[in-house]
Amino acid sequence: MAITHIITHGLFYGIIATGYLFLIMITFSPRIWGYQDYPEVVKNKVPAQTKKEKIIAGIIGLPWFVFVAGFPVYSTLTLKSKLGGEISFLTALLNVLVMFFLATLGDLVLLDWLLISKITPKFAIISGSIKEDYQDFSHHFRGHAKAAILMIILGLIIAGVISWL
């Protein structure tokens, strides 16, 4: 039962987190959703984000952030309930880390590598830069590697609190 829960909730989480980012990508300007995540070569060629663009980025990012932060807690509490009100630290941690891994995989592989670095559609290019400016995938990889440390720490905290309560 726990494995089925972990896999289904992990897939759901990864699809929703990645899907929301993709919808933002095709709906809004890359100056809003991509500016902060793009490599320095792009940022050096285009003007900095305006205050309005930063505000819009914060507004459209808020639902994603609430889901990304809240669903692992909800899922782990649900799993604990399914297991009769008790959950081991390792089971709780596995649940959270699988979710984080699948969301990262979707973002890193599908969006950052395949879409931005390899395909680089026009909607992903900030005016003033060129397609070749987006080909270096290492920038995205380094960003996700740094974020992995934070995800592991958050996973340890969530698993610890939920398994202890």
C-alpha positions in Angstrom: 0.0 0.0 0.0 2.8 2.5 0.9 4.6 1.9 -2.4 1.5 2.4 -4.5 0.8 5.6 -2.6 4.4 6.9 -3.0 4.4 6.2 -6.7 1.0 7.6 -7.5 1.4 10.7 -5.4 4.9 11.2 -6.7 3.8 11.0 -10.3 0.8 13.3 -9.6 3.1 15.8 -7.9 5.7 15.7 -10.7 3.1 16.1 -13.5 1.3 19.0 -11.8 4.5 20.8 -10.8 6.1 20.4 -14.2 2.8 21.0 -16.0 2.1 24.3 -14.2 5.6 25.5 -15.1 5.0 24.5 -18.7 1.7 26.4 -18.8 3.4 29.5 -17.4 6.1 29.1 -20.1 3.6 29.1 -23.0 1.4 31.8 -21.4 3.7 34.5 -20.2 6.9 36.2 -21.4 10.2 34.5 -20.6 11.2 37.9 -19.0 8.6 37.0 -16.3 9.2 33.2 -15.8 12.7 32.6 -17.1 14.8 35.7 -16.4 16.0 34.6 -12.9 16.7 31.0 -14.1 18.5 31.9 -17.4 22.3 31.9 -17.7 24.4 35.1 -17.3 25.1 35.2 -21.1 21.3 35.9 -21.5 21.1 38.3 -18.6 24.1 40.2 -19.9 22.3 40.8 -23.2 18.9 41.9 -22.0 17.7 44.6 -19.6 17.1 43.5 -16.0 13.6 42.5 -15.0 11.4 45.5 -14.2 9.6 45.8 -10.9 6.3 45.0 -12.7 7.8 41.8 -14.2 9.1 40.7 -10.8 5.7 41.3 -9.2 3.9 39.3 -11.9 6.5 36.5 -11.6 5.7 36.4 -7.8 2.0 36.3 -8.4 2.0 33.6 -11.0 4.6 31.6 -9.0 2.7 31.7 -5.7 0.2 28.9 -6.6 3.0 26.7 -7.8 5.0 27.4 -4.6 2.0 26.6 -2.4 1.5 23.3 -4.2 5.1 22.4 -4.2 5.5 23.1 -0.5 2.1 21.9 0.7 1.4 18.7 -1.3 4.3 16.7 0.2 3.0 17.4 3.7 -0.5 16.5 2.7 0.6 13.3 1.0 2.8 12.2 3.9 0.0 12.9 6.4 -2.4 10.9 4.1 0.0 8.0 3.9 0.4 8.1 7.7 -3.4 7.9 8.0 -3.5 4.9 5.5 -0.9 3.2 7.6 -3.1 3.4 10.7 -1.7 6.6 12.2 1.9 5.5 12.4 4.6 6.1 9.8 8.3 5.4 10.1 10.8 8.2 9.4 12.2 6.3 6.4 8.8 5.8 4.8 7.9 9.4 5.3 11.2 10.5 3.9 10.9 8.2 0.9 7.5 9.6 0.2 8.7 13.2 0.2 12.0 12.5 -1.7 10.2 10.6 -4.5 7.9 13.6 -5.0 10.8 16.0 -5.1 12.8 13.8 -7.4 10.0 13.4 -9.9 9.2 17.1 -10.0 12.9 17.9 -10.4 13.2 15.3 -13.2 10.3 16.8 -15.0 11.7 20.4 -14.7 15.3 19.5 -15.3 15.0 17.0 -18.1 11.7 18.0 -19.9 11.7 21.8 -19.5 15.3 22.9 -18.9 17.2 20.3 -21.0 14.8 19.3 -23.8 12.7 22.4 -24.2 15.0 25.2 -23.3 18.5 23.9 -24.1 17.8 21.6 -27.1 14.6 22.8 -28.8 14.6 26.4 -27.7 11.3 27.5 -29.1 10.7 31.2 -29.8 8.5 31.6 -26.7 11.5 30.8 -24.6 13.9 33.4 -26.0 14.1 36.8 -24.4 14.2 39.6 -27.0 17.8 40.7 -27.4 19.3 37.2 -27.0 19.7 34.4 -29.5 18.9 30.7 -29.6 22.5 29.7 -29.1 22.6 31.6 -25.7 20.3 28.9 -24.3 22.2 25.8 -25.4 24.5 25.5 -22.3 22.6 23.1 -20.0 25.2 23.2 -17.2 23.6 26.3 -15.8 20.4 24.5 -15.2 22.1 21.4 -13.9 24.1 23.4 -11.3 20.9 25.2 -10.2 19.1 21.9 -9.6 22.1 20.4 -7.8 22.0 23.3 -5.4 18.3 23.0 -5.0 18.7 19.2 -4.3 20.4 20.1 -1.0 17.5 22.2 0.1 15.0 19.5 -1.0 16.8 16.9 1.1 16.8 19.2 4.1 13.1 19.9 3.6 12.4 16.2 3.2 14.2 15.4 6.4 12.3 18.1 8.3 8.9 17.0 6.9 9.5 13.3 7.5 10.9 14.0 11.0 7.9 16.2 12.0 5.2 13.9 10.6 6.8 10.6 11.8 7.3 12.2 15.3 3.8 13.6 15.7 
